[in-house]
Amino acid sequence: MDIEKVFHMTAGLGSTSYAKNSSLQKKGSDRVKHIIIETVEELYISSTPKSLGIADLGCSCGPNTLSIIRDIFEAIQKMSQKMNQPASELRVYLNDLPTNDFNSIFRALPDFLRSLWRDKESVLSPSIFTGAYPGSFYGRLFPNSSLHFVHSSYSLHWLSRVPPELYDEEGKSINKGGVYICGSSPKEVAQAYYKQFRQDFWKFLRARSEELVGGGRVVLIFLGRKGPEHVDRGNSFLWEILARSFAILVSKGEVEEEKVDSYEVPFYAASREEIEDGVKRERSFQVERLVVSISETDAEGGISRGKRVAMAVRAVQESIITNHFGDTIQLDSLFDTYASLLDQQFAMQEIQPLTFVLVLRKL
């Protein structure tokens, strides 16, 4: 599977789209929004560039995409007013994989910009210049020293590829029955995932180190885990329940067991120690903050907690699942089963995926 050509959030505005099923990510980002704003304000006070380069990596599509841009715009405007000087222009670079629904983003831009400038016609209001930069953020995307601030929300836990060490010489998965690290996984599975994360994280930081100016800031929001154990009732448990859902489809004859056994998600929930070690190994950044946030899921609008999580996972995973299993897989059946199993688990004990907020300063 070529992740760069296949992986994308479900496009459009339909009932299963990312635009309609990304409220959990929005809620998580809103909980730590103050960290982003504080970081931008500190950066602006210390440098006050005439033109501020901002990149949103893994921007996806839907209403969340432009939300952080609004927050940064308003923060810069307020800082300019306090400093009584014209606001810096904002160069906003929106990045995601080439298959992302960029069209929907740019169709929304005119109304979005008009809403920003409504009642704010002033030299203290920043001008905004926006562009799309499709491609993997595990490589270079922007010119040298062209960025001041990099933001990425709920993207960096996605790996550049499924770890190749998960498959033996015959191409069969060594993680039979699992789609991620689970209790029955051989130790080599966790080792393969961690090796891929180390490689990807180093590439990500090295690329950003060349694109950022000295003193530039990076704020990364991504899923992780509490300690050395990979298996817990957090992010790994959500994948374990998905594996059980696939197994039920196999028992019903709706999908081939061999296809399920060969399916692995390109995901990794890193620990605090692994993140800090990755930053030290690359040596271009200093960790300014590393904050833990516990995700919460509530029933909303008559939709159960399990259903909300299932729809959110579907909006993210549908492109990869369809590519692997083909159009014959019954996605409604899979995710209805997933939602039901999740609701049963929520009724017994809380499931709390962990989110890290990492703030870096370019040395």
C-alpha positions in Angstrom: 0.0 0.0 0.0 1.4 3.4 -1.0 0.1 5.5 1.9 0.8 8.8 0.0 -1.4 7.8 -2.9 -4.2 6.1 -0.9 -4.6 7.7 2.5 -7.1 10.5 2.9 -10.0 11.5 5.1 -13.4 10.8 3.6 -14.2 13.8 1.4 -17.3 15.8 0.8 -20.2 16.6 3.2 -21.9 13.3 3.4 -23.0 11.5 6.5 -19.7 9.5 6.7 -17.4 12.4 5.7 -14.6 13.7 7.8 -16.3 17.1 7.7 -19.3 15.6 9.5 -17.4 13.3 11.8 -14.4 15.3 13.1 -15.9 16.8 16.2 -13.8 14.7 18.5 -10.6 16.1 16.9 -12.1 19.6 17.2 -12.9 19.1 20.9 -9.4 17.8 21.6 -7.8 20.7 19.8 -10.0 23.2 21.6 -8.9 21.9 25.0 -5.3 22.8 24.2 -5.9 25.8 21.9 -4.5 28.2 24.6 -1.1 26.5 24.2 -1.1 27.3 20.4 -2.1 30.9 21.0 0.5 31.4 23.8 3.2 30.0 21.5 2.2 32.3 18.6 2.1 35.3 20.9 5.6 34.6 22.3 6.9 34.1 18.8 5.4 37.3 17.5 6.6 39.4 20.4 10.2 38.0 20.1 10.5 38.5 16.3 7.6 40.5 14.9 8.4 39.6 11.2 6.8 41.6 8.5 5.7 38.4 6.8 4.8 35.4 9.1 5.1 32.0 7.5 2.7 29.5 9.0 2.2 25.8 8.0 -0.6 23.5 8.9 0.6 20.0 8.3 -2.0 17.3 7.8 -4.7 20.0 7.5 -7.3 17.6 6.2 -10.6 19.1 5.2 -13.9 20.3 6.8 -14.6 22.9 9.4 -11.6 22.1 11.6 -9.2 23.1 8.8 -9.5 26.8 9.0 -10.4 27.1 12.7 -6.8 27.4 13.8 -6.0 30.0 11.1 -8.8 32.1 12.6 -7.4 31.7 16.1 -3.9 32.8 14.9 -5.3 35.7 12.8 -7.1 37.0 15.9 -4.1 36.5 18.1 -1.8 38.5 15.7 -4.4 41.2 15.4 -4.7 41.6 19.2 -0.9 41.6 19.6 -0.5 44.3 16.9 -3.1 46.5 18.6 -1.3 46.2 21.9 2.0 47.0 20.3 0.3 49.8 18.2 1.9 48.7 14.9 0.7 47.3 11.6 0.1 43.5 11.7 2.4 41.2 9.9 1.0 39.6 6.8 0.3 35.9 7.2 1.5 33.3 4.7 -0.6 30.2 5.3 0.5 27.0 3.8 -2.0 24.1 4.0 -0.5 20.7 3.7 -1.8 17.2 3.4 -1.4 14.1 1.2 -2.2 14.7 -2.5 -5.5 12.8 -2.3 -6.9 15.2 0.3 -10.0 17.1 -0.6 -8.3 20.5 -1.1 -11.1 21.7 -3.4 -13.5 21.9 -0.5 -11.0 23.9 1.5 -10.5 26.5 -1.2 -14.2 26.7 -2.0 -14.7 27.7 1.7 -11.9 30.3 1.6 -13.7 33.3 0.2 -16.4 33.2 2.8 -13.9 32.5 5.5 -11.7 35.5 4.6 -14.8 37.8 4.4 -15.8 36.7 7.9 -12.3 37.5 9.2 -12.2 41.0 7.8 -15.9 41.9 8.5 -15.8 44.9 10.9 -12.0 44.6 11.0 -10.9 46.9 8.2 -7.8 48.3 9.8 -4.1 48.4 9.2 -3.9 46.4 12.3 -5.7 43.4 10.7 -3.3 40.9 9.1 -3.4 40.2 5.3 -3.6 36.5 4.6 -2.1 34.7 1.6 -3.0 31.0 1.4 -1.7 28.1 -0.6 -1.8 24.4 -0.8 1.3 22.2 -0.5 0.3 18.6 -1.2 2.8 15.9 -0.1 4.1 13.9 2.8 5.3 15.9 5.8 7.9 13.2 6.3 9.9 15.0 3.6 10.7 18.6 2.6 7.7 20.8 1.6 8.9 24.4 1.9 12.0 26.5 1.0 14.8 27.0 3.5 14.0 29.3 6.4 10.6 30.2 5.0 8.5 29.3 8.1 8.1 30.8 11.6 5.3 28.6 12.9 4.4 25.0 12.2 1.2 23.4 13.5 -0.1 19.8 13.1 -3.2 18.5 14.8 -4.0 14.8 15.1 -1.7 13.8 12.2 1.7 12.8 13.4 0.6 9.5 14.9 0.1 8.3 11.3 3.2 6.6 9.9 4.6 7.0 6.4 4.0 3.4 5.8 2.9 0.1 7.4 6.2 -1.2 9.0 7.6 -3.8 6.5 8.9 -5.9 9.3 5.3 -6.9 10.1 5.4 -9.3 7.2 7.5 -12.5 6.8 9.3 -13.6 3.7 6.1 -14.9 2.2 4.4 -11.6 2.7 2.2 -12.8 5.5 1.6 -10.7 8.7 3.3 -11.9 11.9 0.5 -10.1 13.7 -2.3 -12.5 12.9 -5.6 -11.5 14.4 -4.5 -7.9 15.1 -4.5 -4.7 13.2 -2.1 -3.0 15.6 -0.1 -3.9 18.7 -2.3 -6.0 21.0 -2.0 -8.5 23.8 -1.4 -11.4 21.5 1.1 -9.7 19.3 4.7 -11.1 19.2 7.3 -8.7 20.6 8.6 -8.1 17.1 5.3 -6.3 16.2 5.9 -3.5 18.8 9.6 -3.4 17.7 8.6 -2.9 14.1 6.1 -0.1 14.9 8.6 1.7 17.1 11.4 1.4 14.5 9.1 3.0 11.9 8.1 5.8 14.2 11.7 6.6 15.1 12.6 6.9 11.4 9.5 9.0 10.5 9.8 11.3 13.5 13.4 12.0 12.7 12.6 12.8 9.1 9.7 15.0 10.2 11.9 17.0 12.5 14.9 17.2 10.1 12.7 18.6 7.3 11.1 21.2 9.6 14.5 22.2 11.0 15.5 23.3 7.4 12.2 25.1 6.7 12.0 27.0 10.0 13.9 30.2 10.8 16.0 30.2 14.0 13.7 30.5 17.0 10.7 29.3 15.0 8.1 27.3 16.9 6.4 24.0 16.3 3.2 22.8 18.0 2.2 19.2 17.5 -1.0 17.6 18.8 -1.0 13.8 18.4 -2.1 10.6 20.0 0.1 8.7 22.4 0.3 6.4 25.4 1.1 6.8 29.1 4.2 4.6 29.6 6.3 1.7 28.3 3.4 -0.7 27.9 1.8 -0.6 24.4 -1.4 -2.3 25.3 -3.9 -0.2 27.5 -7.4 1.1 27.5 -6.4 4.0 25.4 -5.6 4.2 21.7 -4.4 0.6 21.3 -7.7 -0.6 22.8 -9.7 1.2 20.0 -7.7 -0.8 17.4 -8.2 -4.0 19.4 -12.0 -3.5 19.2 -11.7 -2.8 15.5 -9.9 -6.1 15.1 -12.7 -7.9 16.9 -15.2 -6.2 14.6 -13.3 -7.6 11.6 -13.3 -11.1 13.2 -17.1 -10.9 13.5 -17.4 -10.1 9.8 -15.1 -13.1 9.1 -17.4 -15.4 11.2 -20.3 -14.2 9.1 -18.5 -14.9 5.9 -18.6 -11.3 4.9 -14.8 -10.9 4.5 -11.9 -13.3 4.0 -9.8 -14.1 7.1 -6.6 -14.0 5.1 -7.4 -10.4 4.1 -8.0 -9.4 7.7 -4.8 -11.1 8.8 -2.8 -9.0 6.3 -4.4 -5.7 7.3 -2.2 -3.5 9.6 -2.8 0.2 10.4 0.0 2.7 9.7 -0.4 4.2 13.2 1.8 4.5 16.3 1.0 5.8 19.8 4.4 7.0 21.2 5.3 7.5 24.8 6.6 10.7 26.4 10.1 9.1 26.6 10.1 8.1 23.0 9.0 11.6 21.9 11.7 13.3 24.0 14.3 10.8 22.8 13.4 11.5 19.2 13.8 15.3 19.7 17.2 14.8 21.3 18.4 12.5 18.6 17.6 15.0 15.8 19.2 17.8 17.8 17.6 20.8 16.0 14.9 21.6 18.6 14.4 22.3 22.2 11.3 21.0 24.0 9.5 23.9 25.5 6.4 22.1 26.6 5.1 18.5 26.5 1.6 18.4 27.9 -0.8 15.4 28.3 -4.5 15.7 27.6 -7.0 12.9 28.1 -9.6 12.6 25.4 -13.3 12.5 26.5 -16.2 11.1 24.5 -19.8 12.0 25.3 -23.1 11.0 23.8 -24.3 13.9 21.7 -27.5 14.6 19.7 -28.9 11.2 20.3 -25.7 9.5 19.0 -24.1 7.1 21.5 -20.4 7.4 22.5 -19.5 4.2 20.6 -21.3 5.4 17.5 -19.4 8.8 17.6 -16.0 7.1 17.9 -16.9 4.6 15.2 -17.9 7.3 12.8 -14.8 9.3 13.5 -12.6 6.2 12.9 -14.5 5.4 9.7 -14.0 8.9 8.3 -10.2 8.5 8.8 -9.8 4.8 7.9 -12.3 4.3 5.1 -9.8 5.1 2.2 -7.2 2.6 3.5 -9.8 -0.2 4.3 -11.4 0.1 0.9 -8.0 0.0 -0.8 -7.0 -3.1 1.1 -10.3 -5.1 1.0 -11.8 -3.7 -2.2 -15.3 -2.3 -2.7 -17.0 -5.6 -1.6 -16.4 -5.0 2.1 -19.6 -3.9 3.9 -18.4 -0.8 5.7 -21.8 -0.1 7.3 -21.8 -3.6 8.7 -18.2 -3.3 10.0 -18.7 0.0 11.7 -22.1 -0.8 13.1 -20.5 -3.8 14.8 -17.6 -1.6 15.9 -20.0 1.0 17.4 -21.9 -1.7 19.2 -18.7 -3.3 20.7 -17.5 0.2 21.8 -20.8 1.0 23.5 -20.5 -2.3 25.5 -17.0 -1.4 26.6 -17.9 2.2 27.5 -20.7 0.8 29.7 -18.2 -1.4 31.6 -15.2 0.9 31.9 -13.9 4.2 30.5 -11.8 4.3 27.4 -9.4 7.2 27.5 -7.2 7.8 24.5 -4.2 10.0 25.4 -3.2 13.1 23.5 0.2 14.9 23.6 0.8 18.5 22.9 4.5 19.1 22.0 5.9 22.6 21.7 9.4 22.9 20.1 11.7 25.8 19.5 14.2 25.8 16.6 17.7 26.2 18.0 
